[in-house]
Amino acid sequence: MKKSSNVYDAVIVGAGPGGLQAGIYLGRYNFNVLLIDRGGGGRTRHARHVENYLGHRQTSGGELLDIGLEQVKSFNVKVEKAAVKNITMDEHFEVHTEDAVFPARFVVVATGVRDNLPQVENLGKFFGTSFFTCVDCDGHRTTGKKLLIIGNSFPTVRLAFGMKEMYTGDVTLLLMIYDPPDDYKGALAEEGITLVKGRPKRLIGEEELEALELEDGRKVPCECVMSNLGFKLNDDFLGELSFKKDARGFKYEVNTHFESSADGLYIVGPLNTGNDQIVIAAGEGATAAIDIKKRLLEALL
Ligand SMILES: Cc1cc2nc3c(=O)[nH]c(=O)nc-3n(C[C@H](O)[C@H](O)[C@H](O)COP(=O)(O)OP(=O)(O)OC[C@H]3O[C@@H](n4cnc5c(N)ncnc54)[C@H](O)[C@@H]3O)c2cc1C
């Protein structure tokens, strides 16, 4: 195991919008900064049509990331391709990859989350173009379309009413096992939302999505799908340190600068209790970086 003799002012883990924006700020302060990413991209890589980022009429997550990485490098941030396996705390933080250990005064964790997706054939073909997982990201793209909502919980029932209210009168709700209370079934019928029970098997369509086939062979016509099956945090490497989490013990609590309960370790993006959007992750990365700058300067006196 190679241990870097250099103590970085900050190590950033994850090169999504949160980590890249933190890198741009910290690099522009001329600090000694390392950005580590395992490669392959996170959720932002899947965002093929981004229409809600200020100043971009339409872009893609991939384009934002590629330009962002060039920006980060242009401010002399060192970039390392590796998966972070562990973070420990001794005199400084120590950020461990398979082959090396990187000491750091401050750490920004920006590793994002991953969607729980149904096991359906042809998912890759339609993911991000007509198969969606995020209302704030892609709800607008379902406007006026034949929409199928997939889920397995009461919040999915609530989502069906919300999607009907905001985007389209043509909503079908597919629940796998969960059976809603009878009064909600009645309310769905009153709203004209068709309730289907079953397990999804295959997305059907040549160029455009046409239907979802269920395991029992039934086909549910649809032009787009909003899947609502939750997500997991990319945080396996954080087990060594103890953190304050939300009431469900799921997401990380942070202060207004996005510092977690571990002094000097910041958590930006959807790992914390805030919302999951590119512009929000980027704003949190900037806020964390400004706070780190303040603390590095305070340490001089
Ligand atoms: C289909 C789709 C469409 C979307 N559309 C929009 C949209 O239009 N507008 C919008 O605002 N948001 C959109 N989003 C949400 C957006 O992608 C997230 O808000 C955003 O990804 C959060 O950024 P992040 O920096 O926290 O994480 P991510 O973008 O997920 O980046 C995390 C990075 O961490 C790296 N990483 C993970 N684990 C490790 C590890 N152990 N070691 C090293 N590196 C690691 C990954 O490789 C990745 O590069 C969409 C999401 C999806 C799935």
The ligand as an ORCA input file, in Angstrom:
! r2SCAN-3c Opt
* xyz 0 1
  C     -32.148      9.308    -15.741
  C     -31.811     10.474    -14.860
  C     -32.095     11.755    -15.303
  C     -31.798     12.845    -14.502
  N     -32.084     14.077    -14.973
  C     -31.806     15.172    -14.242
  C     -32.107     16.472    -14.731
  O     -32.615     16.630    -15.843
  N     -31.815     17.526    -13.922
  C     -31.260     17.379    -12.674
  O     -31.008     18.369    -11.992
  N     -30.964     16.161    -12.177
  C     -31.209     15.048    -12.944
  N     -30.937     13.793    -12.440
  C     -30.422     13.680    -11.062
  C     -28.925     13.924    -11.018
  O     -28.298     12.939    -11.776
  C     -28.416     13.918     -9.564
  O     -29.003     14.975     -8.877
  C     -26.931     14.074     -9.544
  O     -26.379     12.886    -10.022
  C     -26.329     14.312     -8.185
  O     -24.955     14.537     -8.394
  P     -23.829     13.909     -7.474
  O     -22.579     14.682     -7.765
  O     -24.267     13.892     -6.061
  O     -23.692     12.369     -7.884
  P     -23.419     11.555     -9.225
  O     -23.663     12.302    -10.449
  O     -24.142     10.260     -9.015
  O     -21.853     11.287     -9.180
  C     -21.259     10.465     -8.209
  C     -19.832     10.144     -8.644
  O     -19.202      9.433     -7.577
  C     -18.434      8.368     -8.113
  N     -18.292      7.344     -7.068
  C     -19.288      6.637     -6.459
  N     -18.773      5.818     -5.528
  C     -17.423      6.022     -5.529
  C     -16.333      5.484     -4.790
  N     -16.513      4.560     -3.814
  N     -15.076      5.916     -5.066
  C     -14.850      6.844     -6.034
  N     -15.835      7.397     -6.764
  C     -17.116      6.987     -6.515
  C     -19.197      7.909     -9.352
  O     -18.326      7.286    -10.275
  C     -19.757      9.251     -9.882
  O     -18.887      9.832    -10.842
  C     -31.212     12.664    -13.219
  C     -30.924     11.368    -12.759
  C     -31.212     10.283    -13.570
  C     -30.895      8.896    -13.067
*
